[in-house]
Structures are given as structure tokens and as C-alpha cells.
Amino acid sequence: MEESKEDGLARPALDGGELLKAAGINPDEVLIEDFGNYPSPHIGFKKMFEIFKRIEVLTKDSDINGVVVAHGTDVLEETAFFIDCLYGGVKPVVLTGAMKNKSQKGYDGHTNLSNAILVAKNKLSRGYGVTVAMAGEIHAARDVTKTHTSKIETFKSPGKGLLGVIDNGKVIYYRNLKRVISVRPKKVNAKVSLIKTVSGMNSDFVHYSIRNNYQGIVIEAMGRGNIPPEVAIKLKEAMKLNLIVIITSRCPEGRVSPDYGYKGGAYDLKEAGAILAGDMAGIKARIRLTTALSAGLDKNAIEAIFLDDVN
């Protein structure tokens, strides 16, 4: 991003070559591919799938050590996890971005891009799947989220912590990472809704999902996975119509668990056929379910994937 001289507003402006040159990165070490100059909110599953397919081709090239994707930060975590759900390779795939645009003081893009390239080139990064390198830290795609609208150190992994750091040009990992099971859809076309529960809500959004032929619903439930009774009644109807229902929590940390037995409690929902997603965030569960349904997996296979993710 760079601010326009006409109105002072930030818009996509720089291509890959300009980014490398400004950051002082040796162009002989990097193959540049200008996939597109899109604002982050303009990137949906279709473009994410196109990015993945290009990454898949590049990582099969023996001359390429890894791939870096320069990406807007608003949906960076979603693109990272989308790719991670599909990518089963060993070579590193690293997403990075900038919290300040190039016209602002303290622009962080140069350092983030340089660090991401260091991570992608490093042999220690092999086997970690898709990661995010921002503000000198390395995070797993499954766990990372944007926690603040504007701070440089916005990307965190609540409840899990970072994977490692980039310190004085050295890549250091603090822990190992269990890879998610990859799925291989030919296209991503499943319809999955994401519904956040609030006090006193009715079942309108669930009814909308049923009426409009959604194949799955992800519920950001309260606390340990509990929802208002009216919503629970409609969700049970959805499950009888073969919609896959995933229960996550709207809390930023902690797991859902079938601890409560009242109507709408997590135990009640699980007994009715809902899948509990552990500590996976709602936006990640939506991606996980969308890619699994698009790959043609049935409920048993999908439940096995979610159980593997949370155990």
C-alpha cells in the first residue's frame, strides 16, 4: 500500500520488483511472481485457491527452497490457513505483510519481507507447512490471528504462542508443530455460514442457511460451546437435513467441551450430531469445513479431521 497524492488514502501500489528493491533484497535470490495487486478484503476463496495452485507448482521446482506470499493483513490469517488445509508439502510457505503503508513513518514492510524470505530459505522451516512471519515472529497458520487494528505486533497465537523468531538474521524455532491433515478439492464451492451467538438471539440466521442450501454451519458459541435454546432447536433441524454443524467458541482462548447438559449446551448439541472444534477459531473452522466439503468428504471423515486438529 501507498498513499495517493490526490487524496492521501492508501491503496495497492507496489509490485514485487519494487518491494524487493525498496527492501534491499538481492533479486538474484528471489523469483518474483506478481499474482495481483488486491486489497486484502477483496481476496476470497477463489483467489486463495488460485494462490494455492500456483504455490503447489512452485514448490515442486527443485531450484526453489520455499515460497513467500506478500499479503494484506486483514484476511492474511484466512489465506494462510486456507493454503495450509490444502498444502501437504514439506517446503516452507510463508505469508507476510505490513501494518503500515509505505508512506507512513515506521513502515514495517521491508523488515517483514526480508524476514519472511529468511524463514522460507531456512532448512529448519521444512515440515512446518504454512506459517506467518510478522514483527520478527513466526506463527502457525492454524493458530495465528490479527488481534489489533493497527499495532505492528498485531499477529498473535492466543493460547498457543509463537513458533519461533527471526533474530539478527537467524531463524530460531521454539517448538514443533503438528501439521493439519490436507485435503485436495478440485474446486472450492461449498457454502458454509459462520454465525456468532449473542444473548437473546433467535434462529433467523440458521433458518437462512437452511433455506439457501448451505452445506455447513459454524457456530461461534458462548463459553464452552453453549447456545440459546431457540438456536439449538433450529440447528437440530439443520442436522436432520444433513447440514454439518461445527461448534466453536466466541472466546479468544480455550476449548469447547460437552460439560453442560441443558438444552443448547455443548453436550446437547454433540448428542444431536454437532462436531466440537476444540480451540479452533470460528473463521478457521469455516475454512476447514469449506475445504473438506469441497473435497467431497462425508461427515465421518470431516469429524475425524476436526478431532485430529484438536487432539
KEBA-518013 format. One record per residue (C-alpha): residue number from 1; residue in three letters; z, x, y. Coordinates in pm, whole numbers, plus 32768, in hexadecimal, padded with zeros to 4 digits. Layout:
<num: NUM | residuo: ala | pz: Z | px: X | py: Y>
...
REM end
This chain:
<num: 1 | residuo: met | pz: 8000 | px: 8000 | py: 8000>
<num: 2 | residuo: glu | pz: 7FC0 | px: 8064 | py: 8168>
<num: 3 | residuo: glu | pz: 7FFE | px: 7FAC | py: 82AF>
<num: 4 | residuo: ser | pz: 7ED0 | px: 7F22 | py: 8365>
<num: 5 | residuo: lys | pz: 7E96 | px: 7F9A | py: 84C9>
<num: 6 | residuo: glu | pz: 7E30 | px: 7E39 | py: 8528>
<num: 7 | residuo: asp | pz: 7F69 | px: 7D76 | py: 84C7>
<num: 8 | residuo: gly | pz: 805F | px: 7E77 | py: 843C>
<num: 9 | residuo: leu | pz: 8070 | px: 7DCA | py: 82E8>
<num: 10 | residuo: ala | pz: 8062 | px: 7E8A | py: 81A0>
<num: 11 | residuo: arg | pz: 7F3C | px: 7E57 | py: 80B4>
<num: 12 | residuo: pro | pz: 7EA1 | px: 7F19 | py: 7F91>
<num: 13 | residuo: ala | pz: 7DDB | px: 8037 | py: 802B>
<num: 14 | residuo: leu | pz: 7DDD | px: 8179 | py: 7F5D>
<num: 15 | residuo: asp | pz: 7D15 | px: 81D6 | py: 7E29>
<num: 16 | residuo: gly | pz: 7D80 | px: 82C6 | py: 7D18>
<num: 17 | residuo: gly | pz: 7CDF | px: 83F7 | py: 7DB4>
<num: 18 | residuo: glu | pz: 7D8C | px: 83BB | py: 7F00>
<num: 19 | residuo: leu | pz: 7EDA | px: 838D | py: 7E53>
<num: 20 | residuo: leu | pz: 7EB8 | px: 84D6 | py: 7D95>
<num: 21 | residuo: lys | pz: 7E46 | px: 8595 | py: 7EC7>
<num: 22 | residuo: ala | pz: 7F5F | px: 8511 | py: 7FA1>
<num: 23 | residuo: ala | pz: 805F | px: 8569 | py: 7E96>
<num: 24 | residuo: gly | pz: 7FD5 | px: 86C9 | py: 7E6E>
<num: 25 | residuo: ile | pz: 7F89 | px: 8697 | py: 7CFD>
<num: 26 | residuo: asn | pz: 7E86 | px: 8776 | py: 7C57>
<num: 27 | residuo: pro | pz: 7D5A | px: 8690 | py: 7C13>
<num: 28 | residuo: asp | pz: 7CEA | px: 8771 | py: 7AF3>
<num: 29 | residuo: glu | pz: 7E17 | px: 86FA | py: 7A28>
<num: 30 | residuo: val | pz: 7DE1 | px: 8587 | py: 7A5F>
<num: 31 | residuo: leu | pz: 7CC3 | px: 849F | py: 79FF>
<num: 32 | residuo: ile | pz: 7CB0 | px: 8393 | py: 7B0D>
<num: 33 | residuo: glu | pz: 7C52 | px: 822E | py: 7AB8>
<num: 34 | residuo: asp | pz: 7C4D | px: 8133 | py: 7BD7>
<num: 35 | residuo: phe | pz: 7C94 | px: 7FF5 | py: 7B14>
<num: 36 | residuo: gly | pz: 7CC0 | px: 7F25 | py: 7C4D>
<num: 37 | residuo: asn | pz: 7D75 | px: 7F0B | py: 7D9A>
<num: 38 | residuo: tyr | pz: 7E4A | px: 7DD7 | py: 7D5B>
<num: 39 | residuo: pro | pz: 7F8E | px: 7D66 | py: 7DFE>
<num: 40 | residuo: ser | pz: 8092 | px: 7D4A | py: 7CEC>
<num: 41 | residuo: pro | pz: 80B4 | px: 7BCC | py: 7CF5>
<num: 42 | residuo: his | pz: 7F3B | px: 7BAF | py: 7CB9>
<num: 43 | residuo: ile | pz: 7F62 | px: 7C4A | py: 7B5F>
<num: 44 | residuo: gly | pz: 7F83 | px: 7B52 | py: 7A40>
<num: 45 | residuo: phe | pz: 7F66 | px: 7B69 | py: 78C8>
<num: 46 | residuo: lys | pz: 7DE9 | px: 7B82 | py: 78D3>
<num: 47 | residuo: lys | pz: 7DF0 | px: 7CBF | py: 79A5>
<num: 48 | residuo: met | pz: 7F18 | px: 7D49 | py: 78E4>
<num: 49 | residuo: phe | pz: 7E50 | px: 7D20 | py: 77A4>
<num: 50 | residuo: glu | pz: 7D27 | px: 7DD5 | py: 7840>
<num: 51 | residuo: ile | pz: 7E0E | px: 7EF1 | py: 78A9>
<num: 52 | residuo: phe | pz: 7E98 | px: 7F06 | py: 7746>
<num: 53 | residuo: lys | pz: 7D3E | px: 7F11 | py: 76AA>
<num: 54 | residuo: arg | pz: 7CDD | px: 8031 | py: 778F>
<num: 55 | residuo: ile | pz: 7E20 | px: 80E9 | py: 773C>
<num: 56 | residuo: glu | pz: 7DDA | px: 80BA | py: 75C9>
<num: 57 | residuo: val | pz: 7C88 | px: 8166 | py: 75F1>
<num: 58 | residuo: leu | pz: 7D13 | px: 8283 | py: 76C3>
<num: 59 | residuo: thr | pz: 7E37 | px: 82D2 | py: 75DC>
<num: 60 | residuo: lys | pz: 7D45 | px: 8302 | py: 74BA>
<num: 61 | residuo: asp | pz: 7CA3 | px: 8423 | py: 7577>
<num: 62 | residuo: ser | pz: 7D2D | px: 8569 | py: 74EC>
<num: 63 | residuo: asp | pz: 7D10 | px: 8610 | py: 7642>
<num: 64 | residuo: ile | pz: 7DFC | px: 8514 | py: 76E6>
<num: 65 | residuo: asn | pz: 7F74 | px: 854C | py: 76CB>
<num: 66 | residuo: gly | pz: 7FE0 | px: 8403 | py: 7765>
<num: 67 | residuo: val | pz: 7F8D | px: 82F2 | py: 785E>
<num: 68 | residuo: val | pz: 8021 | px: 829E | py: 79B3>
<num: 69 | residuo: val | pz: 7FED | px: 8149 | py: 7A52>
<num: 70 | residuo: ala | pz: 8027 | px: 8136 | py: 7BCB>
<num: 71 | residuo: his | pz: 8097 | px: 7FD0 | py: 7C03>
<num: 72 | residuo: gly | pz: 8131 | px: 7EEF | py: 7D0A>
<num: 73 | residuo: thr | pz: 82A4 | px: 7EC1 | py: 7CD2>
<num: 74 | residuo: asp | pz: 82C5 | px: 7D45 | py: 7CD7>
<num: 75 | residuo: val | pz: 8245 | px: 7D0F | py: 7B74>
<num: 76 | residuo: leu | pz: 824D | px: 7E79 | py: 7B01>
<num: 77 | residuo: glu | pz: 8359 | px: 7E2F | py: 79FD>
<num: 78 | residuo: glu | pz: 8289 | px: 7D11 | py: 7970>
<num: 79 | residuo: thr | pz: 814C | px: 7DE1 | py: 794D>
<num: 80 | residuo: ala | pz: 8217 | px: 7EF9 | py: 78AF>
<num: 81 | residuo: phe | pz: 82B1 | px: 7E14 | py: 77A9>
<num: 82 | residuo: phe | pz: 816B | px: 7D5A | py: 776B>
<num: 83 | residuo: ile | pz: 80C4 | px: 7EA5 | py: 7713>
<num: 84 | residuo: asp | pz: 81F1 | px: 7F0D | py: 7644>
<num: 85 | residuo: cys | pz: 81D7 | px: 7DCE | py: 7573>
<num: 86 | residuo: leu | pz: 8071 | px: 7E2D | py: 7515>
<num: 87 | residuo: tyr | pz: 8075 | px: 7FA8 | py: 7515>
<num: 88 | residuo: gly | pz: 80D7 | px: 804E | py: 73D0>
<num: 89 | residuo: gly | pz: 8065 | px: 81AD | py: 7428>
<num: 90 | residuo: val | pz: 812E | px: 82ED | py: 7443>
<num: 91 | residuo: lys | pz: 80A4 | px: 8378 | py: 7589>
<num: 92 | residuo: pro | pz: 816E | px: 8327 | py: 76C2>
<num: 93 | residuo: val | pz: 8107 | px: 820B | py: 77A6>
<num: 94 | residuo: val | pz: 81C0 | px: 8219 | py: 78F2>
<num: 95 | residuo: leu | pz: 81BD | px: 811C | py: 7A0D>
<num: 96 | residuo: thr | pz: 8221 | px: 817A | py: 7B6C>
<num: 97 | residuo: gly | pz: 8204 | px: 80FA | py: 7CCF>
<num: 98 | residuo: ala | pz: 829A | px: 8116 | py: 7E29>
<num: 99 | residuo: met | pz: 839E | px: 8048 | py: 7EDD>
<num: 100 | residuo: lys | pz: 8320 | px: 80B6 | py: 8031>
<num: 101 | residuo: asn | pz: 81B7 | px: 80A9 | py: 80A0>
<num: 102 | residuo: lys | pz: 8107 | px: 81E9 | py: 8107>
<num: 103 | residuo: ser | pz: 812E | px: 819A | py: 827A>
<num: 104 | residuo: gln | pz: 82AA | px: 8189 | py: 826B>
<num: 105 | residuo: lys | pz: 839F | px: 82A5 | py: 8296>
<num: 106 | residuo: gly | pz: 8434 | px: 8315 | py: 814C>
<num: 107 | residuo: tyr | pz: 8301 | px: 82AE | py: 8084>
<num: 108 | residuo: asp | pz: 835F | px: 82E1 | py: 7F16>
<num: 109 | residuo: gly | pz: 8209 | px: 82C2 | py: 7E76>
<num: 110 | residuo: his | pz: 81B5 | px: 8434 | py: 7E6D>
<num: 111 | residuo: thr | pz: 82F4 | px: 8495 | py: 7DB3>
<num: 112 | residuo: asn | pz: 82E1 | px: 836D | py: 7CC4>
<num: 113 | residuo: leu | pz: 8178 | px: 83B7 | py: 7C68>
<num: 114 | residuo: ser | pz: 81BE | px: 852A | py: 7C34>
<num: 115 | residuo: asn | pz: 82EB | px: 84DA | py: 7B5B>
<num: 116 | residuo: ala | pz: 822D | px: 83D8 | py: 7A8F>
<num: 117 | residuo: ile | pz: 8121 | px: 84D9 | py: 7A42>
<num: 118 | residuo: leu | pz: 822E | px: 85D0 | py: 79D4>
<num: 119 | residuo: val | pz: 82BD | px: 84C9 | py: 78E8>
<num: 120 | residuo: ala | pz: 8166 | px: 8470 | py: 785B>
<num: 121 | residuo: lys | pz: 8110 | px: 85DF | py: 781C>
<num: 122 | residuo: asn | pz: 825B | px: 8636 | py: 7779>
<num: 123 | residuo: lys | pz: 8269 | px: 864D | py: 75FC>
<num: 124 | residuo: leu | pz: 83CB | px: 85C1 | py: 7600>
<num: 125 | residuo: ser | pz: 833D | px: 8477 | py: 767E>
<num: 126 | residuo: arg | pz: 8275 | px: 843D | py: 7542>
<num: 127 | residuo: gly | pz: 82F1 | px: 8313 | py: 7479>
<num: 128 | residuo: tyr | pz: 83A3 | px: 8264 | py: 7596>
<num: 129 | residuo: gly | pz: 8289 | px: 816C | py: 75C8>
<num: 130 | residuo: val | pz: 8269 | px: 80E0 | py: 7727>
<num: 131 | residuo: thr | pz: 835D | px: 8157 | py: 7830>
<num: 132 | residuo: val | pz: 838F | px: 8134 | py: 79A6>
<num: 133 | residuo: ala | pz: 83C6 | px: 826A | py: 7A7E>
<num: 134 | residuo: met | pz: 8455 | px: 821C | py: 7BD6>
<num: 135 | residuo: ala | pz: 8549 | px: 82CC | py: 7CC1>
<num: 136 | residuo: gly | pz: 8574 | px: 83F3 | py: 7BD7>
<num: 137 | residuo: glu | pz: 85D8 | px: 8315 | py: 7AB1>
<num: 138 | residuo: ile | pz: 8530 | px: 82AE | py: 796B>
<num: 139 | residuo: his | pz: 8568 | px: 814D | py: 78E6>
<num: 140 | residuo: ala | pz: 84F7 | px: 8090 | py: 77AF>
<num: 141 | residuo: ala | pz: 83FB | px: 7F7B | py: 77F0>
<num: 142 | residuo: arg | pz: 84CC | px: 7E82 | py: 7729>
<num: 143 | residuo: asp | pz: 8607 | px: 7EB9 | py: 77F6>
<num: 144 | residuo: val | pz: 859A | px: 7F0E | py: 7957>
<num: 145 | residuo: thr | pz: 859C | px: 7E17 | py: 7A76>
<num: 146 | residuo: lys | pz: 8575 | px: 7E18 | py: 7BEF>
<num: 147 | residuo: thr | pz: 86D3 | px: 7DD9 | py: 7C76>
<num: 148 | residuo: his | pz: 86A3 | px: 7DEB | py: 7DF0>
<num: 149 | residuo: thr | pz: 858B | px: 7D79 | py: 7ED5>
<num: 150 | residuo: ser | pz: 856B | px: 7EBC | py: 7F99>
<num: 151 | residuo: lys | pz: 864D | px: 7FD9 | py: 7F26>
<num: 152 | residuo: ile | pz: 85A7 | px: 8114 | py: 7EA1>
<num: 153 | residuo: glu | pz: 868D | px: 8112 | py: 7D70>
<num: 154 | residuo: thr | pz: 863F | px: 7FA8 | py: 7D1A>
<num: 155 | residuo: phe | pz: 85D7 | px: 7FD8 | py: 7BAD>
<num: 156 | residuo: lys | pz: 86FF | px: 7FCA | py: 7ABF>
<num: 157 | residuo: ser | pz: 8744 | px: 7F76 | py: 7952>
<num: 158 | residuo: pro | pz: 8874 | px: 7E8F | py: 795E>
<num: 159 | residuo: gly | pz: 895A | px: 7EB4 | py: 7835>
<num: 160 | residuo: lys | pz: 8886 | px: 7FCA | py: 779E>
<num: 161 | residuo: gly | pz: 8862 | px: 80E0 | py: 789D>
<num: 162 | residuo: leu | pz: 8742 | px: 81CA | py: 78DD>
<num: 163 | residuo: leu | pz: 868E | px: 8290 | py: 77D0>
<num: 164 | residuo: gly | pz: 8685 | px: 83D3 | py: 7893>
<num: 165 | residuo: val | pz: 863C | px: 8482 | py: 79DA>
<num: 166 | residuo: ile | pz: 8543 | px: 856C | py: 7A7E>
<num: 167 | residuo: asp | pz: 860E | px: 8687 | py: 7B1A>
<num: 168 | residuo: asn | pz: 856A | px: 87AB | py: 7BCE>
<num: 169 | residuo: gly | pz: 8428 | px: 8771 | py: 7B10>
<num: 170 | residuo: lys | pz: 84D7 | px: 875D | py: 79BE>
<num: 171 | residuo: val | pz: 84CC | px: 8623 | py: 78E5>
<num: 172 | residuo: ile | pz: 861D | px: 85DE | py: 7842>
<num: 173 | residuo: tyr | pz: 8666 | px: 84C2 | py: 774F>
<num: 174 | residuo: tyr | pz: 87C9 | px: 8445 | py: 7719>
<num: 175 | residuo: arg | pz: 8793 | px: 8359 | py: 75F6>
<num: 176 | residuo: asn | pz: 869D | px: 82EE | py: 74EC>
<num: 177 | residuo: leu | pz: 85EA | px: 81A1 | py: 74F7>
<num: 178 | residuo: lys | pz: 859A | px: 80A3 | py: 73EA>
<num: 179 | residuo: arg | pz: 8430 | px: 8038 | py: 7419>
<num: 180 | residuo: val | pz: 83D7 | px: 7EC9 | py: 7423>
<num: 181 | residuo: ile | pz: 82F1 | px: 7E45 | py: 7311>
<num: 182 | residuo: ser | pz: 818F | px: 7E3D | py: 7399>
<num: 183 | residuo: val | pz: 80A5 | px: 7D12 | py: 736F>
<num: 184 | residuo: arg | pz: 7F2A | px: 7D13 | py: 738B>
<num: 185 | residuo: pro | pz: 7E93 | px: 7BDA | py: 7425>
<num: 186 | residuo: lys | pz: 7D1B | px: 7BCE | py: 7459>
<num: 187 | residuo: lys | pz: 7D5F | px: 7B15 | py: 759E>
<num: 188 | residuo: val | pz: 7E95 | px: 7A9C | py: 7651>
<num: 189 | residuo: asn | pz: 7E76 | px: 7926 | py: 767E>
<num: 190 | residuo: ala | pz: 7FBF | px: 7889 | py: 760C>
<num: 191 | residuo: lys | pz: 8070 | px: 77A8 | py: 7706>
<num: 192 | residuo: val | pz: 81E5 | px: 77EF | py: 7727>
<num: 193 | residuo: ser | pz: 82C7 | px: 7761 | py: 7835>
<num: 194 | residuo: leu | pz: 83FF | px: 7807 | py: 78C0>
<num: 195 | residuo: ile | pz: 8510 | px: 7717 | py: 7930>
<num: 196 | residuo: lys | pz: 8653 | px: 777D | py: 79DD>
<num: 197 | residuo: thr | pz: 8776 | px: 7692 | py: 79A7>
<num: 198 | residuo: val | pz: 8854 | px: 761F | py: 7AC6>
<num: 199 | residuo: ser | pz: 8976 | px: 752C | py: 7ADB>
<num: 200 | residuo: gly | pz: 8919 | px: 73BE | py: 7AC1>
<num: 201 | residuo: met | pz: 87A9 | px: 73FD | py: 7A75>
<num: 202 | residuo: asn | pz: 86D9 | px: 7301 | py: 79B7>
<num: 203 | residuo: ser | pz: 85CD | px: 7332 | py: 78AF>
<num: 204 | residuo: asp | pz: 849B | px: 7311 | py: 7993>
<num: 205 | residuo: phe | pz: 8423 | px: 7478 | py: 7964>
<num: 206 | residuo: val | pz: 8444 | px: 7465 | py: 77EA>
<num: 207 | residuo: his | pz: 8389 | px: 731A | py: 77EE>
<num: 208 | residuo: tyr | pz: 8276 | px: 73BC | py: 78C0>
<num: 209 | residuo: ser | pz: 8252 | px: 74D5 | py: 77C0>
<num: 210 | residuo: ile | pz: 822E | px: 73DB | py: 76A4>
<num: 211 | residuo: arg | pz: 8139 | px: 72FD | py: 7760>
<num: 212 | residuo: asn | pz: 805D | px: 7423 | py: 77C7>
<num: 213 | residuo: asn | pz: 803C | px: 74B8 | py: 7669>
<num: 214 | residuo: tyr | pz: 8112 | px: 75ED | py: 7695>
<num: 215 | residuo: gln | pz: 8150 | px: 76A3 | py: 754F>
<num: 216 | residuo: gly | pz: 829E | px: 7736 | py: 75AC>
<num: 217 | residuo: ile | pz: 83C2 | px: 7715 | py: 769B>
<num: 218 | residuo: val | pz: 84B2 | px: 7826 | py: 7707>
<num: 219 | residuo: ile | pz: 85FA | px: 77A2 | py: 778F>
<num: 220 | residuo: glu | pz: 86D5 | px: 7874 | py: 7873>
<num: 221 | residuo: ala | pz: 8816 | px: 77CC | py: 7807>
<num: 222 | residuo: met | pz: 8971 | px: 77E5 | py: 789C>
<num: 223 | residuo: gly | pz: 8A65 | px: 78EB | py: 7823>
<num: 224 | residuo: arg | pz: 8A51 | px: 7926 | py: 76AC>
<num: 225 | residuo: gly | pz: 8927 | px: 783D | py: 7684>
<num: 226 | residuo: asn | pz: 899E | px: 76E2 | py: 76E5>
<num: 227 | residuo: ile | pz: 88DB | px: 75D1 | py: 779A>
<num: 228 | residuo: pro | pz: 8911 | px: 7470 | py: 7827>
<num: 229 | residuo: pro | pz: 8907 | px: 7362 | py: 7719>
<num: 230 | residuo: glu | pz: 87DA | px: 72A8 | py: 77A8>
<num: 231 | residuo: val | pz: 870B | px: 73E6 | py: 7797>
<num: 232 | residuo: ala | pz: 8782 | px: 7426 | py: 7633>
<num: 233 | residuo: ile | pz: 870D | px: 72CD | py: 75C0>
<num: 234 | residuo: lys | pz: 85AF | px: 730E | py: 7647>
<num: 235 | residuo: leu | pz: 85A5 | px: 746E | py: 75B7>
<num: 236 | residuo: lys | pz: 85F1 | px: 73E4 | py: 745E>
<num: 237 | residuo: glu | pz: 84D0 | px: 72F4 | py: 748A>
<num: 238 | residuo: ala | pz: 83F2 | px: 741C | py: 74E8>
<num: 239 | residuo: met | pz: 8458 | px: 74D9 | py: 73B0>
<num: 240 | residuo: lys | pz: 8405 | px: 73AD | py: 72D6>
<num: 241 | residuo: leu | pz: 82A9 | px: 73C2 | py: 7370>
<num: 242 | residuo: asn | pz: 8298 | px: 7530 | py: 72FC>
<num: 243 | residuo: leu | pz: 82CF | px: 75D6 | py: 744F>
<num: 244 | residuo: ile | pz: 8386 | px: 7722 | py: 742B>
<num: 245 | residuo: val | pz: 84C5 | px: 7725 | py: 74FB>
<num: 246 | residuo: ile | pz: 8568 | px: 786F | py: 755F>
<num: 247 | residuo: ile | pz: 86C5 | px: 7876 | py: 75F6>
<num: 248 | residuo: thr | pz: 8721 | px: 798C | py: 76EA>
<num: 249 | residuo: ser | pz: 8830 | px: 799F | py: 77F3>
<num: 250 | residuo: arg | pz: 880D | px: 7989 | py: 796A>
<num: 251 | residuo: cys | pz: 8922 | px: 7A8F | py: 797F>
<num: 252 | residuo: pro | pz: 889A | px: 7BEC | py: 79CF>
<num: 253 | residuo: glu | pz: 896B | px: 7C89 | py: 78B8>
<num: 254 | residuo: gly | pz: 89ED | px: 7C1D | py: 7764>
<num: 255 | residuo: arg | pz: 896B | px: 7B70 | py: 762C>
<num: 256 | residuo: val | pz: 893C | px: 7A06 | py: 75CD>
<num: 257 | residuo: ser | pz: 8A0B | px: 79A2 | py: 74A0>
<num: 258 | residuo: pro | pz: 8A52 | px: 785C | py: 73DF>
<num: 259 | residuo: asp | pz: 8BBF | px: 784D | py: 7447>
<num: 260 | residuo: tyr | pz: 8BD2 | px: 76EA | py: 74CF>
<num: 261 | residuo: gly | pz: 8BA5 | px: 75B1 | py: 73FD>
<num: 262 | residuo: tyr | pz: 8B82 | px: 749B | py: 74FE>
<num: 263 | residuo: lys | pz: 8A38 | px: 73E7 | py: 7541>
<num: 264 | residuo: gly | pz: 8957 | px: 74E1 | py: 75F2>
<num: 265 | residuo: gly | pz: 8A26 | px: 760C | py: 7584>
<num: 266 | residuo: ala | pz: 8974 | px: 7738 | py: 74EC>
<num: 267 | residuo: tyr | pz: 89E9 | px: 76DB | py: 738B>
<num: 268 | residuo: asp | pz: 895C | px: 757A | py: 73B4>
<num: 269 | residuo: leu | pz: 880D | px: 7607 | py: 742C>
<num: 270 | residuo: lys | pz: 87FC | px: 770B | py: 7318>
<num: 271 | residuo: glu | pz: 8840 | px: 7603 | py: 720F>
<num: 272 | residuo: ala | pz: 8721 | px: 7535 | py: 72A1>
<num: 273 | residuo: gly | pz: 8634 | px: 765A | py: 7276>
<num: 274 | residuo: ala | pz: 8646 | px: 7722 | py: 73B9>
<num: 275 | residuo: ile | pz: 862F | px: 789E | py: 73AC>
<num: 276 | residuo: leu | pz: 8743 | px: 795F | py: 745E>
<num: 277 | residuo: ala | pz: 86B9 | px: 7A8E | py: 7516>
<num: 278 | residuo: gly | pz: 87F1 | px: 7B66 | py: 752E>
<num: 279 | residuo: asp | pz: 87FF | px: 7C1E | py: 7679>
<num: 280 | residuo: met | pz: 868A | px: 7C07 | py: 76C4>
<num: 281 | residuo: ala | pz: 863F | px: 7B8A | py: 7823>
<num: 282 | residuo: gly | pz: 8580 | px: 7A46 | py: 784B>
<num: 283 | residuo: ile | pz: 844A | px: 7AE5 | py: 78E6>
<num: 284 | residuo: lys | pz: 8438 | px: 7BDD | py: 77C6>
<num: 285 | residuo: ala | pz: 846D | px: 7ACD | py: 76C0>
<num: 286 | residuo: arg | pz: 834C | px: 7A08 | py: 7757>
<num: 287 | residuo: ile | pz: 8269 | px: 7B35 | py: 772E>
<num: 288 | residuo: arg | pz: 82E5 | px: 7B76 | py: 75CD>
<num: 289 | residuo: leu | pz: 82A9 | px: 7A0E | py: 7564>
<num: 290 | residuo: thr | pz: 8156 | px: 79F6 | py: 7614>
<num: 291 | residuo: thr | pz: 80CE | px: 7B2E | py: 756A>
<num: 292 | residuo: ala | pz: 815A | px: 7AC7 | py: 7416>
<num: 293 | residuo: leu | pz: 80C7 | px: 7969 | py: 7428>
<num: 294 | residuo: ser | pz: 7F7B | px: 79F6 | py: 74A1>
<num: 295 | residuo: ala | pz: 7F78 | px: 7AD8 | py: 736F>
<num: 296 | residuo: gly | pz: 7F95 | px: 79A4 | py: 7291>
<num: 297 | residuo: leu | pz: 80F7 | px: 79E3 | py: 7212>
<num: 298 | residuo: asp | pz: 81B5 | px: 78BC | py: 7182>
<num: 299 | residuo: lys | pz: 831D | px: 7865 | py: 71D3>
<num: 300 | residuo: asn | pz: 83B2 | px: 7933 | py: 70B7>
<num: 301 | residuo: ala | pz: 82F5 | px: 7A6A | py: 7124>
<num: 302 | residuo: ile | pz: 8350 | px: 7A31 | py: 7291>
<num: 303 | residuo: glu | pz: 84BF | px: 7A05 | py: 723B>
<num: 304 | residuo: ala | pz: 84B4 | px: 7B48 | py: 7172>
<num: 305 | residuo: ile | pz: 8425 | px: 7C01 | py: 72A0>
<num: 306 | residuo: phe | pz: 8534 | px: 7B7E | py: 7388>
<num: 307 | residuo: leu | pz: 8643 | px: 7BD1 | py: 728C>
<num: 308 | residuo: asp | pz: 85BA | px: 7D31 | py: 726F>
<num: 309 | residuo: asp | pz: 85B7 | px: 7D50 | py: 73ED>
<num: 310 | residuo: val | pz: 8724 | px: 7CF1 | py: 7415>
<num: 311 | residuo: asn | pz: 87BF | px: 7DA2 | py: 72E7>
REM end
